Structures are given as structure tokens and as C-alpha cells.
């Protein structure tokens, strides 16, 4: 009965989305916004509503139909820009690549390694920091959902051993901390969905190649410091009772999991090679044949090369990659959303819509009274707030477009701001709608109260924003 009621609600939500699209078909053009622009605004509002109430996949498919019916371009052209886009193809196959890394149990190794160091004995806050660092590393390089499951398991073991009860402050803060580490770790590597979409939106508008090496030089230290800042918040602001945890001993690490197995070693080699191929064009001389080959292949070609090698390389008689077994790791929701968002961001602010001109005209009175720094901080703040009630990938793509459109008119250097924007839209922690990993946290009713998570989430987002902007803008200015 519950499922039937939920399914009936989907019909209502679908009708609301359709109504939004239809209404903007009949509203006459406003100012410089064209008829097509009005229709695309209807599609955009329908998508925001659908993503917030229904999920990501089928509303995005409705959005594709909405764009085709708006007169902006036929479906065949839209699909060429979406499914045929290099970034969209890349994200489909990166799920397979990271799925192989996940399947060999590398996260279990990282988790046990991070809690096995003898110097953690009797140091509860250092131990807590290493647990969160482990989740951060696992989310950054492998899979954020797997990182949450594994590191929550460690927290449950610690809670049971040291007599913590459900809803106690320490396990709640640690569960939330692992969630934060997974969110913020998800924007470290430029091949992760959110940074990839935002960087692609910027590079398309600016007409420049994505510089993965510069982004990595920015994201690693800034996100790591944001995560450590959360630990300081826990210790000196939230101040949980750590009970007998001050006598912690790390003897509960699994000895078998501390041995890096042969398949895990091969997986690490593939991961390191992949990261090198991503950043090589930015650090190697252009005249080198290797650099020319990597540039010719592009990020998708390099990924295909590694996937073919994974299929050919055998360990203990079994190939590293069997395609039909690993496709379960593909997140179709994320793939379809990206297939919609990446082309839509460019179409929405294209010359045929008048939307970009309308935004500039609407913002001019405000910009006349604001300094460039105030504009930057205000834009990043609004993006951070919106990402806690809407999809962070979408918010990032939209604000990358707005920042480029308005910022270039102000004479700003946009690339450093875009890098900070990626971090800000990953501070999606305050509500269940903020991101799937936060929804998992709110669903963990056995250990966490929703009221506590709202409180810790709001405080962490606000403090994290101040820290990320203050440190991030300074460091991004140096890197870029």
C-alpha cells in the first residue's frame, strides 16, 4: 500500500513538472528573454522541482524532452551534445574503473591501515582524525558510498567497545564526520562527477582546456584542511564526552586486512597510472611524444586504454576486469543527470535565449554597489545554501555559468573562483535533500537523531563555508 501511494504521488509530481513547462510555453517573452528562453526557464524550474521531489533519473529524461519541445534544438542534436559528450562518456566508464578498485577490497585495507598505527593508542582525537582521513582518502580515490559503509562499521565497533549508546554525541559526530569526509572527498579528484561537471561547464564557456593538475594542487590541501577543521569543531565547539575512549587501543584492526594482496597492488598501480594520465598534459613538455599521444587520446581514450589493460591483465588466473560483472557499479542516476546538465547549461545561456543578457541587466544595479570580492563571496554563499536543498551538480553547473557570465564583465579571473565553487557545492550537509550520502546519514535512525544532524550540519556548513572561502580563494589565487 505504501509503495502504491508513493507511486501515485509520482504521477502528481510529473503533472506539476509538465504544468511548469506548459505554462512557460504560453507566457510571452519578458524583456530581452526570447520565446525559447522562456520555455527553457520552464524546463529549468520543472527540473528543480523534479530533482527535489522525485529523484534524478526520470525527471532528467523529461527535461531532455522539454528541451526538444522548446524549439531550442531537436532531440537528435541534444543527444549528440549529451550522450555524445566526452565528459558524459567518461563518467559512464569511470564508474567501471573505480568499481574494479572497489571490488578488490582496497577500502577495507585503507580502513584497517588508518586505525592500526601504534601511536594512536591513548589518543582518542588523533584516532578520530585518522578514521575521518581514511574515509576522505577512500571517497576521494575510490567510492564515497563504500567509504561510508566501511568506516561507519568501524565507528560501530568503537561505540560498542567503549560503551557509547545510540544518539550519544561522539558516535553521532563521527558518523556525520565520515559523511562530511565522503562529501568533501568527492571533490578532490577532477574525474569525480561534481568537479567534472563544474569544470567542464567553465571550460566550455571559456573555450579553454580543463587543467586537472592545477585543480588537484588546489583541491587536495583545501579539502584536507576543511576536513581537519571539522575535527577541531568537534573537539572545541561540539565537545562530546569521549568516556573511556581516552584509553583506546588499536588492537581491533583486522590483521589479515593489513596485508596488501596481489590484486590490490595491481589495482593501486592502475589507479596511480590513471591519475598520472589525467595530469600529465599539464606537467609534461608538449613536444614529448607521450604528451602528444595522451592529448590525442583525451581523458576518455586514456580511460579506455586502462580498461582494456584491466581486461587483459590476469591475477591468480582471473582478469582484473570482467565487464558484465562490474557494470553494477554504474550509477545511472548520475549518468543521466550529467547527460542533461552538461549540454543544458550551455543551451540555457546561449545567444538564442536572451537569458544571459537578462541576468547581466538584472545584476548591474546590484553590481554597481558591490565590490568584486563581495560579489564573489555572495555568489559562493548563495551556491552553498542552494546546494543544501538542491542537487549540487546542478547548482555547480548553473553558478559556474553565472559566475563566468557576470564575472568576466567585472574583469575577474574566473578559474580560481570556479575551483572554490566546487568545494562550496560539496558542503551539502545540512538537509537530507543535500546529497545522497547525507540522505544515508539521516536514514541512520539507529544511531543518529535528525535534530542533531540538522544542528551539526548547519553549523558545519557555515563554518566550513567561511573556512573554504577564506583559505580557498587565497590558495586558488596562488595556484591559478
C-alpha positions in Angstrom: 0.0 0.0 0.0 2.8 2.4 0.9 4.6 1.7 -2.4 1.3 2.3 -4.3 0.7 5.6 -2.5 4.3 6.7 -3.4 3.8 5.7 -7.0 0.6 7.7 -7.2 2.5 10.7 -5.9 5.0 10.4 -8.8 2.1 11.0 -11.2 1.3 14.2 -9.3 4.9 15.3 -9.4 5.1 14.5 -13.1 2.0 16.6 -13.8 3.4 19.5 -11.8 6.6 19.3 -13.9 4.6 19.1 -17.1 2.5 22.1 -16.0 5.6 24.2 -15.4 6.8 23.5 -18.8 3.5 24.2 -20.5 2.9 27.5 -18.5 6.2 28.9 -19.7 5.3 27.9 -23.3 2.3 30.4 -23.2 3.9 33.2 -21.1 5.0 35.9 -23.5 8.7 36.9 -23.7 9.9 39.2 -21.0 12.4 41.9 -21.9 15.4 40.5 -23.7 14.4 36.9 -23.0 13.2 35.2 -26.1 10.3 32.8 -26.6 12.8 29.9 -26.5 14.4 31.3 -23.4 11.0 31.4 -21.6 10.4 27.8 -22.4 13.8 26.8 -21.2 13.2 28.6 -17.9 10.1 26.4 -17.6 12.2 23.3 -18.2 14.8 24.5 -15.6 12.1 25.1 -12.9 10.5 21.8 -13.7 13.8 20.1 -13.3 14.5 21.7 -9.9 11.1 20.6 -8.7 11.5 17.0 -10.1 15.0 16.5 -8.7 13.9 17.8 -5.3 10.7 15.6 -5.0 11.2 12.6 -7.2 14.8 11.7 -7.7 17.2 12.3 -10.5 16.8 9.8 -13.4 13.3 10.1 -14.9 12.9 13.9 -14.3 16.2 14.4 -16.3 14.7 12.3 -19.2 11.6 14.6 -19.0 14.0 17.6 -19.1 15.5 16.3 -22.3 12.1 16.1 -23.9 11.3 19.5 -22.6 14.4 21.0 -24.3 13.5 19.3 -27.6 9.9 20.6 -27.5 11.1 24.1 -26.5 12.4 24.7 -30.0 16.0 25.1 -28.8 17.1 22.1 -30.8 15.7 18.7 -31.9 16.3 15.6 -29.7 18.9 14.2 -32.1 21.1 17.3 -31.7 20.6 17.4 -27.9 21.7 13.7 -27.6 24.8 14.4 -29.7 25.7 17.1 -27.2 24.8 14.9 -24.2 25.4 11.2 -24.7 28.0 12.1 -27.3 29.8 14.5 -25.0 33.3 13.4 -24.0 32.6 14.1 -20.3 29.4 12.1 -20.2 31.0 9.1 -21.9 33.9 9.5 -19.4 31.7 9.4 -16.3 30.0 6.3 -17.6 33.2 4.4 -17.8 34.9 5.9 -14.7 32.2 4.0 -12.7 33.5 0.8 -14.2 37.1 1.7 -13.5 36.5 2.7 -9.8 34.2 -0.3 -9.5 37.2 -2.5 -10.1 39.2 -0.6 -7.5 36.3 -1.1 -5.0 35.8 -4.8 -5.8 39.4 -5.8 -4.8 38.7 -4.6 -1.2 41.1 -1.6 -1.3 38.8 0.4 1.0 38.9 -2.3 3.7 42.7 -2.2 3.5 42.7 1.6 3.9 40.3 1.5 6.8 42.3 -1.0 8.8 45.6 0.6 7.9 44.4 4.0 9.2 43.4 2.6 12.6 46.4 0.3 13.1 49.2 2.8 13.9 50.6 2.3 17.4 50.9 6.0 18.1 47.1 6.2 18.1 46.9 4.3 21.4 45.6 6.5 24.1 45.0 9.4 21.7 41.2 9.5 21.1 41.1 12.6 19.0 44.1 11.6 16.8 42.4 8.2 16.3 39.1 10.0 15.4 41.1 12.2 12.9 42.6 9.1 11.2 39.2 7.5 10.9 37.9 10.6 9.1 41.1 10.8 7.0 40.6 7.2 5.9 37.1 7.9 4.8 38.3 11.0 3.0 41.0 9.1 1.1 38.6 6.3 0.2 36.0 8.7 -1.1 38.5 10.8 -3.0 40.1 8.0 -4.9 37.6 5.1 -4.9 33.9 5.3 -3.9 32.2 7.6 -1.3 29.3 5.2 -0.6 31.6 2.2 0.1 33.7 4.5 2.3 30.7 5.4 4.4 29.6 1.8 4.9 33.1 0.6 5.8 34.0 3.5 8.2 30.6 3.6 9.8 31.3 -0.1 10.6 34.5 0.9 12.4 32.6 3.6 14.4 30.0 1.0 15.5 32.8 -1.3 16.8 34.4 1.6 18.7 31.0 2.6 20.1 30.2 -1.0 21.3 33.7 -1.4 22.9 33.6 1.8 24.8 30.0 1.7 25.9 28.6 4.5 23.6 24.9 4.4 23.2 22.8 5.3 20.1 22.3 9.1 19.9 25.3 9.8 22.1 27.2 12.9 20.8 30.5 11.2 20.0 29.3 8.4 17.6 26.8 10.9 16.0 29.6 13.4 15.3 31.8 10.6 14.0 29.1 9.2 11.7 28.4 12.7 10.5 32.2 13.3 10.1 32.6 10.3 7.9 29.7 11.6 5.8 31.5 15.0 5.6 34.7 13.4 4.6 33.0 11.4 1.9 31.2 14.6 0.5 34.3 16.7 0.6 36.5 13.9 -0.6 34.2 13.6 -3.6 35.5 16.9 -5.0 39.2 16.2 -4.6 39.8 14.4 -7.9 38.8 16.1 -11.1 37.3 12.9 -12.5 34.6 12.8 -9.8 31.1 13.8 -11.0 30.6 17.2 -9.4 34.1 18.7 -10.2 34.0 17.2 -13.6 30.6 18.9 -14.4 31.5 22.2 -13.0 35.0 22.3 -14.6 33.5 21.2 -17.9 30.8 24.0 -17.8 33.6 26.5 -17.2 36.0 25.2 -19.8 33.2 25.1 -22.4 32.2 28.7 -21.8 35.8 30.0 -21.5 37.0 27.9 -24.5 40.0 26.5 -22.6 41.1 23.0 -21.7 40.5 21.7 -18.1 43.8 21.9 -16.2 43.5 18.8 -14.0 46.9 19.3 -12.4 46.2 22.9 -11.2 42.8 21.8 -9.9 44.4 18.9 -8.0 47.0 21.2 -6.5 44.1 23.4 -5.2 41.6 20.7 -4.1 43.9 18.4 -2.1 45.2 20.9 0.5 41.9 22.9 0.8 39.6 19.9 1.2 42.0 18.2 3.6 42.1 21.4 5.7 38.3 21.7 5.7 38.1 18.1 7.0 40.6 18.8 9.8 38.7 21.9 10.6 35.7 19.7 11.3 37.7 17.7 13.8 38.6 20.9 15.6 34.9 21.9 15.6 34.1 18.6 17.2 36.8 18.9 19.9 36.5 22.5 20.9 32.9 23.6 19.9 30.7 20.5 20.0 32.8 18.9 22.8 31.4 15.4 23.1 32.0 13.2 26.1 34.6 10.6 24.9 34.2 8.4 28.0 36.8 5.6 28.1 37.9 6.3 24.6 40.9 8.1 26.0 42.3 4.7 26.8 41.8 3.5 23.2 44.0 0.7 21.8 44.1 -0.1 18.1 44.3 -3.8 18.6 40.9 -4.3 16.9 42.3 -3.7 13.4 41.9 -6.9 11.2 45.5 -8.3 10.8 44.5 -10.1 7.6 43.2 -6.8 6.0 46.5 -5.1 6.7 48.3 -7.2 4.1 48.1 -5.7 0.6 47.1 -8.6 -1.6 48.2 -9.1 -5.2 45.0 -7.9 -6.8 45.0 -4.8 -4.6 48.6 -4.0 -5.6 47.7 -4.2 -9.2 44.6 -2.0 -8.6 46.8 0.6 -6.9 49.1 0.5 -9.9 46.2 1.1 -12.3 44.9 4.0 -10.0 48.3 5.7 -9.9 48.7 5.3 -13.7 45.2 6.8 -14.2 45.9 9.8 -12.1 49.2 10.4 -13.9 47.5 10.2 -17.3 45.0 12.8 -16.1 47.6 15.4 -15.0 50.4 14.5 -17.5 49.4 17.1 -20.2 49.7 19.8 -17.6 53.2 18.8 -16.3 55.0 17.2 -19.3 56.6 19.1 -22.1 54.3 19.5 -25.1 57.0 18.3 -27.5 57.2 14.9 -26.0 55.6 12.0 -28.0 54.0 10.7 -24.8 52.3 14.1 -24.2 51.1 14.2 -27.8 49.6 10.7 -27.5 47.8 11.5 -24.3 46.4 14.7 -25.8 45.3 12.8 -28.9 43.5 10.1 -26.8 42.0 12.6 -24.4 40.6 11.6 -21.0 38.2 9.1 -22.5 40.8 7.4 -24.6 43.2 7.1 -21.7 40.4 5.5 -19.6 39.6 3.1 -22.5 43.3 2.2 -22.6 43.4 1.3 -18.9 40.1 -0.6 -19.1 41.4 -2.7 -22.0 44.6 -3.4 -20.0 42.5 -4.4 -16.9 40.6 -6.9 -19.0 43.9 -8.3 -20.4 45.8 -8.4 -17.2 45.1 -11.6 -15.1 45.9 -12.1 -11.4 45.7 -15.6 -10.0 44.2 -16.7 -13.3 41.4 -14.2 -13.3 41.2 -10.9 -15.3 41.2 -7.7 -13.3 38.0 -6.6 -15.2 35.1 -8.7 -16.4 32.7 -6.1 -17.9 29.4 -7.8 -17.4 30.2 -8.4 -13.7 31.3 -4.8 -12.9 28.5 -2.8 -14.6 26.5 -3.0 -11.4 28.7 -0.1 -10.2 27.3 2.3 -12.8 25.1 5.0 -11.1 22.5 5.6 -13.8 21.0 8.5 -11.9 24.3 10.4 -12.0 25.0 9.4 -15.6 21.6 10.6 -16.9 21.7 13.8 -14.8 25.1 14.7 -16.3 23.8 13.8 -19.8 21.1 16.5 -19.2 23.0 19.1 -17.2 26.2 19.4 -19.3 24.5 20.4 -22.6 21.6 22.3 -20.9 24.0 24.7 -19.1 25.3 25.9 -22.4 21.9 25.9 -24.2 20.2 27.8 -21.3 22.6 30.8 -21.5 23.1 30.6 -25.3 22.6 33.6 -27.6 19.2 32.4 -28.7 17.6 32.6 -25.3 18.5 36.1 -24.0 18.8 34.7 -20.5 22.5 35.6 -20.1 21.7 39.2 -21.2 18.7 39.4 -18.8 20.9 38.2 -15.9 23.5 40.8 -16.6 20.9 43.6 -16.9 19.2 42.4 -13.6 22.5 42.2 -11.8 24.0 45.5 -13.0 22.3 47.7 -10.4 23.5 45.4 -7.6 27.0 45.0 -9.0 27.3 48.8 -9.3 27.2 48.9 -5.5 29.2 45.8 -4.7 33.0 45.3 -4.8 34.2 42.3 -6.8 35.1 40.5 -3.6 31.7 41.0 -2.1 30.2 39.7 -5.4 32.4 36.6 -5.2 31.6 35.8 -1.6 27.9 36.4 -2.0 27.7 34.2 -5.1 29.6 31.4 -3.3 27.3 31.8 -0.3 24.1 31.5 -2.3 25.5 28.4 -4.1 26.4 26.8 -0.8 22.9 27.5 0.6 21.2 26.2 -2.5 23.3 23.0 -2.7 21.8 22.0 0.7 18.3 21.9 -0.9 19.0 21.1 -4.5 21.4 18.8 -6.4 25.0 20.0 -6.0 25.9 19.0 -9.5 23.2 21.2 -11.0 23.9 24.1 -8.6 27.5 24.0 -9.5 26.9 24.0 -13.3 24.4 26.9 -13.0 26.6 29.0 -10.8 29.7 28.3 -13.0 27.7 29.8 -15.9 26.6 32.8 -13.8 30.0 33.5 -12.4 31.6 33.3 -15.8 28.9 35.5 -17.4 28.9 38.2 -14.8 32.5 37.9 -13.6 34.0 38.4 -17.0 32.1 41.6 -17.3 33.6 42.7 -14.0 37.1 41.8 -15.2 37.5 39.0 -12.7 39.8 36.0 -13.1 37.2 33.2 -13.1 39.2 30.0 -12.9 40.2 30.4 -9.2 36.6 31.2 -8.3 35.3 28.1 -10.1 37.7 25.9 -8.1 36.4 27.3 -4.8 32.8 26.9 -6.1 33.4 23.1 -6.5 34.3 22.9 -2.8 31.3 25.1 -1.7 28.8 23.0 -3.6 30.2 19.9 -1.9 29.4 21.4 1.5 26.0 19.7 1.0 25.4 18.5 4.6 22.5 20.3 6.3 19.5 18.5 4.9 18.6 15.0 3.6 18.0 16.6 0.2 21.5 18.0 0.1 23.1 14.8 -1.3 22.6 11.0 -1.4 25.3 10.4 1.2 23.7 12.9 3.6 20.4 11.2 3.0 22.0 7.9 4.1 23.2 9.7 7.3 19.6 11.0 8.1 18.3 7.5 7.4 20.6 6.0 10.0 18.0 6.4 12.7 19.5 3.7 14.8 22.5 5.9 15.8 21.5 9.5 14.9 18.7 11.9 15.7 17.6 14.0 12.8 17.5 17.1 15.1 21.2 16.5 16.0 22.2 16.1 12.3 20.4 19.3 11.3 22.2 21.2 14.1 25.7 19.8 13.3 25.1 20.1 9.6 24.1 23.8 9.7 27.0 24.7 11.9 29.5 22.7 9.9 28.2 24.2 6.6 28.5 27.8 7.9 31.9 27.3 9.5 33.1 25.2 6.5 32.0 27.9 4.1 33.9 30.7 5.9 37.0 28.5 6.1 36.8 27.2 2.5 36.3 30.7 1.1 38.9 32.4 3.3 41.6 29.8 2.6 40.3 28.6 -0.7 40.3 31.9 -2.5 43.7 32.8 -1.2 45.2 29.4 -2.3 43.3 29.3 -5.6 44.8 32.8 -6.4 48.3 31.4 -5.9 47.7 28.1 -7.8 45.9 29.7 -10.8 
